[in-house]
Amino acid sequence: MRLILKMAAVAALSVSGTAAFAWGDMYMGDATNNPNSNMMVHSYGGENYCPAGLQPVYVGGMICCGTPNAGPYINRSGGHKKVKRKMSRPAAYAPVGAKGVVYR
């Protein structure tokens, strides 16, 4: 009976201690980062319904009234495809059956 009680005590101690050891292991973020410290406020080129002295700005996906501290927001999503022009050279003549020419 003593062996079972000792084994139960060791098991309870080992199970209860694992949560305490892992408590500070998770990433809790950078303590020096303030997400509101340098908000990019882009000017927005829409209709101006803002009060005097303010203009429409694009902040975090929303259009608000304020003063911009960055240039206009431009969504550059891939650009244009480059069109390759084919050269207008005549194709070389290679009769089937000649050395190195295979027809499939």
ABEGO torsion letter per residue (X at the ends): XAAAAAAAAAAAAAAAAAAAAAAAABBAEBAABBAAABBBBBBBABBBABBBGBBBBBBGGBBBBEBBABBBBBBBBGEBBBBBBBBBBBBBBBBBGBBGBBBX
